[in-house]
Amino acid sequence: MADPGEPLKFDLWDAMDMIGGVDRPFDVVFERGDLTLEFYKPPGADLQESTHTRDELYVVARGSARLHRGDEIADVEAGDALFVPAGATHRFDRLSENFATWVVFFGPEKAR
């Protein structure tokens, strides 16, 4: 049974209000065990430079972009879900002005 203090719903507009531009393009929305839900709205460009130590799912909430994962490239838009394994180099480019995505980190930490 869920703890009554845990949220039932995560609202897109509430998540977008948590974000603060270049200095804060993402924020943690929820954490439990080995799962972390974040919201990410890059300020015109994806400034990620390092790989992550956990597997990651992106669920595009708004807009469109292009995702590079290693040598693979995919055009993405709202409603698309994307998988990036731990340690994989990846970044978004060609972001629309309104691009925003949910980010789900899950599973155990893995070496970079």
Accessible surface in RSA format (square Angstrom, percent):
REM  Atomic radii and reference values for relative SASA: ProtOr
REM  Chains: A
REM  Algorithm: Lee & Richards
REM  Probe-radius: 1.40
REM  Slices: 20
REM RES _ NUM      All-atoms   Total-Side   Main-Chain    Non-polar    All polar
REM                ABS   REL    ABS   REL    ABS   REL    ABS   REL    ABS   REL
RES MET A   1   239.95 124.3 152.89 101.2  87.06 207.3 129.37 110.0 110.57 146.5
RES ALA A   2    71.51  65.7  51.92  80.1  19.59  44.6  54.76  77.1  16.75  44.4
RES ASP A   3    79.64  55.8  71.07  70.7   8.57  20.3  22.77  53.6  56.87  56.7
RES PRO A   4   138.84 101.2 100.05  91.2  38.79 141.0 113.25  93.5  25.59 159.1
RES GLY A   5    69.80  86.1   0.00   N/A  69.80  86.1  38.87 106.7  30.92  69.3
RES GLU A   6    51.59  29.6  35.86  27.1  15.73  37.4  18.76  36.3  32.83  26.8
RES PRO A   7    68.98  50.3  43.80  39.9  25.17  91.5  55.34  45.7  13.63  84.7
RES LEU A   8   175.76  97.9 144.87 103.6  30.89  77.6 149.92 105.3  25.84  69.5
RES LYS A   9   153.64  75.0 132.44  81.3  21.19  50.5  84.45  76.0  69.19  73.7
RES PHE A  10    67.40  33.7  44.56  27.6  22.84  59.4  48.00  29.1  19.40  55.5
RES ASP A  11    44.89  31.4  37.43  37.3   7.46  17.6  12.72  29.9  32.16  32.1
RES LEU A  12    39.73  22.1  35.94  25.7   3.80   9.5  35.94  25.2   3.80  10.2
RES TRP A  13   147.89  59.3 147.41  71.3   0.49   1.1 121.81  65.0  26.08  42.3
RES ASP A  14    92.82  65.0  89.26  88.8   3.56   8.4  26.67  62.8  66.15  66.0
RES ALA A  15     2.07   1.9   0.81   1.2   1.26   2.9   1.56   2.2   0.51   1.3
RES MET A  16    35.49  18.4  24.58  16.3  10.91  26.0  24.76  21.1  10.72  14.2
RES ASP A  17   121.90  85.4  90.22  89.8  31.68  74.9  30.71  72.3  91.19  90.9
RES MET A  18    71.25  36.9  57.17  37.8  14.07  33.5  54.57  46.4  16.68  22.1
RES ILE A  19    26.00  14.8   6.24   4.7  19.76  47.6   6.24   4.5  19.76  53.6
RES GLY A  20    45.89  56.6   0.00   N/A  45.89  56.6  29.43  80.8  16.46  36.9
RES GLY A  21    36.40  44.9   0.00   N/A  36.40  44.9  30.36  83.3   6.04  13.5
RES VAL A  22    97.95  64.5  84.74  76.7  13.21  31.8  84.74  73.6  13.21  35.8
RES ASP A  23   138.44  97.0 106.89 106.4  31.55  74.6  36.09  84.9 102.35 102.1
RES ARG A  24   120.69  50.7 119.45  60.9   1.24   3.0  50.26  68.7  70.43  42.7
RES PRO A  25    22.04  16.1  22.04  20.1   0.00   0.0  22.04  18.2   0.00   0.0
RES PHE A  26    95.63  47.8  91.85  56.9   3.78   9.8  91.85  55.7   3.78  10.8
RES ASP A  27    25.80  18.1  24.24  24.1   1.55   3.7   1.69   4.0  24.11  24.0
RES VAL A  28    57.03  37.5  46.38  42.0  10.66  25.7  46.38  40.3  10.66  28.9
RES VAL A  29    37.36  24.6  12.78  11.6  24.58  59.2  13.71  11.9  23.66  64.2
RES PHE A  30    41.28  20.7  35.45  22.0   5.83  15.2  41.28  25.0   0.00   0.0
RES GLU A  31   116.90  67.1  92.19  69.7  24.71  58.8  21.92  42.4  94.97  77.5
RES ARG A  32   132.97  55.8 122.52  62.5  10.45  24.9  43.50  59.4  89.47  54.2
RES GLY A  33    83.43 102.9   0.00   N/A  83.43 102.9  45.05 123.6  38.37  85.9
RES ASP A  34    83.08  58.2  73.72  73.4   9.35  22.1  29.81  70.2  53.26  53.1
RES LEU A  35    65.93  36.7  65.66  47.0   0.26   0.7  65.66  46.1   0.26   0.7
RES THR A  36    11.70   8.3  11.70  11.9   0.00   0.0   6.19   8.3   5.51   8.3
RES LEU A  37    21.50  12.0  21.50  15.4   0.00   0.0  21.50  15.1   0.00   0.0
RES GLU A  38    23.41  13.4  23.41  17.7   0.00   0.0   0.00   0.0  23.41  19.1
RES PHE A  39     0.23   0.1   0.23   0.1   0.00   0.0   0.23   0.1   0.00   0.0
RES TYR A  40    16.04   7.5  16.04   9.1   0.00   0.0  12.92   9.7   3.12   3.9
RES LYS A  41    51.37  25.1  48.91  30.0   2.45   5.8  29.09  26.2  22.28  23.7
RES PRO A  42     5.04   3.7   0.01   0.0   5.04  18.3   0.01   0.0   5.04  31.3
RES PRO A  43    50.59  36.9  14.88  13.6  35.72 129.8  29.80  24.6  20.80 129.2
RES GLY A  44    64.74  79.8   0.00   N/A  64.74  79.8  37.41 102.7  27.33  61.2
RES ALA A  45    47.75  43.9  46.22  71.3   1.53   3.5  47.64  67.1   0.10   0.3
RES ASP A  46    15.99  11.2   0.00   0.0  15.99  37.8   0.00   0.0  15.99  15.9
RES LEU A  47   102.91  57.3  86.82  62.1  16.09  40.5  91.58  64.3  11.34  30.5
RES GLN A  48    42.66  23.9  20.77  15.2  21.89  52.1  27.31  58.1  15.35  11.6
RES GLU A  49   174.54 100.2 128.05  96.9  46.49 110.7  53.10 102.7 121.44  99.2
RES SER A  50    63.75  53.9  52.66  70.3  11.10  25.6  33.46  71.3  30.29  42.4
RES THR A  51    28.29  20.1  25.84  26.2   2.45   5.8  19.97  26.8   8.32  12.6
RES HIS A  52    44.61  24.4  43.11  30.0   1.50   3.8  30.61  31.5  14.00  16.3
RES THR A  53    35.32  25.1  32.61  33.1   2.71   6.5  21.14  28.4  14.18  21.4
RES ARG A  54    38.82  16.3  37.57  19.2   1.25   3.0   7.33  10.0  31.49  19.1
RES ASP A  55    21.61  15.1  21.26  21.2   0.35   0.8   0.00   0.0  21.61  21.6
RES GLU A  56     2.15   1.2   2.15   1.6   0.00   0.0   0.22   0.4   1.93   1.6
RES LEU A  57    63.83  35.5  63.83  45.7   0.00   0.0  63.83  44.8   0.00   0.0
RES TYR A  58     2.21   1.0   2.21   1.3   0.00   0.0   0.60   0.5   1.61   2.0
RES VAL A  59    57.00  37.5  57.00  51.6   0.00   0.0  57.00  49.5   0.00   0.0
RES VAL A  60     2.75   1.8   0.00   0.0   2.75   6.6   0.00   0.0   2.75   7.5
RES ALA A  61    25.59  23.5   2.25   3.5  23.34  53.1   9.47  13.3  16.11  42.7
RES ARG A  62    57.33  24.1  54.62  27.8   2.71   6.5  13.07  17.9  44.26  26.8
RES GLY A  63    18.12  22.4   0.00   N/A  18.12  22.4  11.37  31.2   6.75  15.1
RES SER A  64    46.91  39.6  46.91  62.6   0.00   0.0  22.83  48.6  24.08  33.7
RES ALA A  65     7.03   6.5   0.00   0.0   7.03  16.0   2.90   4.1   4.13  10.9
RES ARG A  66    44.14  18.5  44.14  22.5   0.00   0.0   4.80   6.6  39.34  23.8
RES LEU A  67     9.44   5.3   8.12   5.8   1.31   3.3   8.12   5.7   1.31   3.5
RES HIS A  68    28.11  15.4  28.07  19.5   0.04   0.1  18.44  19.0   9.67  11.3
RES ARG A  69    68.25  28.7  66.57  33.9   1.68   4.0  12.26  16.8  55.99  33.9
RES GLY A  70    53.15  65.5   0.00   N/A  53.15  65.5  34.13  93.7  19.02  42.6
RES ASP A  71   153.30 107.4 118.96 118.4  34.34  81.2  42.07  99.0 111.23 110.9
RES GLU A  72    98.38  56.5  92.58  70.0   5.81  13.8  50.35  97.4  48.04  39.2
RES ILE A  73    99.54  56.6  65.35  48.7  34.19  82.4  66.09  47.6  33.45  90.8
RES ALA A  74    46.20  42.5  40.60  62.7   5.60  12.7  45.93  64.7   0.27   0.7
RES ASP A  75   118.85  83.3  93.36  92.9  25.49  60.3  35.51  83.6  83.34  83.1
RES VAL A  76     5.57   3.7   1.47   1.3   4.10   9.9   3.17   2.8   2.40   6.5
RES GLU A  77   107.90  61.9 107.90  81.6   0.00   0.0  22.27  43.1  85.63  69.9
RES ALA A  78    53.93  49.6  35.39  54.6  18.54  42.2  35.74  50.3  18.20  48.2
RES GLY A  79    65.71  81.0   0.00   N/A  65.71  81.0  36.46 100.1  29.24  65.5
RES ASP A  80    49.25  34.5  45.38  45.2   3.87   9.2  10.57  24.9  38.68  38.6
RES ALA A  81    72.39  66.6  43.66  67.4  28.73  65.3  44.05  62.0  28.33  75.1
RES LEU A  82    23.15  12.9  18.14  13.0   5.01  12.6  23.00  16.2   0.14   0.4
RES PHE A  83    87.16  43.6  77.55  48.0   9.61  25.0  77.55  47.0   9.61  27.5
RES VAL A  84     1.68   1.1   1.47   1.3   0.21   0.5   1.47   1.3   0.21   0.6
RES PRO A  85    50.37  36.7  48.88  44.6   1.48   5.4  48.88  40.4   1.48   9.2
RES ALA A  86    22.11  20.3   0.92   1.4  21.19  48.2   1.40   2.0  20.70  54.8
RES GLY A  87    32.16  39.7   0.00   N/A  32.16  39.7  10.73  29.5  21.42  48.0
RES ALA A  88    22.70  20.9  12.76  19.7   9.94  22.6  21.91  30.9   0.79   2.1
RES THR A  89    97.36  69.2  92.63  93.9   4.73  11.3  66.64  89.5  30.72  46.4
RES HIS A  90    10.83   5.9   1.05   0.7   9.78  25.0   2.37   2.4   8.46   9.8
RES ARG A  91   104.58  43.9 104.58  53.3   0.00   0.0  34.48  47.1  70.10  42.5
RES PHE A  92     3.15   1.6   0.00   0.0   3.15   8.2   0.00   0.0   3.15   9.0
RES ASP A  93    29.50  20.7  27.65  27.5   1.85   4.4  19.60  46.1   9.90   9.9
RES ARG A  94   170.28  71.5 138.39  70.5  31.90  75.9  62.07  84.8 108.22  65.6
RES LEU A  95    30.59  17.0   4.05   2.9  26.54  66.7   4.05   2.8  26.54  71.4
RES SER A  96    37.91  32.0  22.61  30.2  15.30  35.2  33.68  71.7   4.24   5.9
RES GLU A  97   177.91 102.1 148.68 112.5  29.23  69.6  68.40 132.3 109.51  89.4
RES ASN A  98    58.93  40.6  55.89  54.0   3.05   7.3  18.19  43.8  40.74  39.4
RES PHE A  99     1.75   0.9   0.89   0.5   0.87   2.3   0.89   0.5   0.87   2.5
RES ALA A 100     0.00   0.0   0.00   0.0   0.00   0.0   0.00   0.0   0.00   0.0
RES THR A 101     0.00   0.0   0.00   0.0   0.00   0.0   0.00   0.0   0.00   0.0
RES TRP A 102    38.49  15.4  38.49  18.6   0.00   0.0  22.68  12.1  15.80  25.6
RES VAL A 103     4.95   3.3   4.95   4.5   0.00   0.0   4.95   4.3   0.00   0.0
RES VAL A 104    27.28  18.0  27.28  24.7   0.00   0.0  27.28  23.7   0.00   0.0
RES PHE A 105    24.07  12.0  24.07  14.9   0.00   0.0  24.07  14.6   0.00   0.0
RES PHE A 106    62.42  31.2  62.18  38.5   0.23   0.6  62.18  37.7   0.23   0.7
RES GLY A 107    12.31  15.2   0.00   N/A  12.31  15.2  10.17  27.9   2.14   4.8
RES PRO A 108    93.18  67.9  84.54  77.1   8.64  31.4  92.94  76.7   0.23   1.4
RES GLU A 109   119.03  68.3  93.96  71.1  25.07  59.7  58.90 113.9  60.13  49.1
RES LYS A 110    91.74  44.8  80.55  49.4  11.19  26.6  60.85  54.8  30.89  32.9
RES ALA A 111    98.50  90.6  64.70  99.8  33.80  76.9  75.44 106.2  23.06  61.1
RES ARG A 112   171.13  71.9 108.74  55.4  62.39 148.6  69.56  95.1 101.57  61.6
END  Absolute sums over single chains surface
CHAIN  1 A     6823.1       5162.1       1660.9       3809.2       3013.9
END  Absolute sums over all chains
TOTAL          6823.1       5162.1       1660.9       3809.2       3013.9
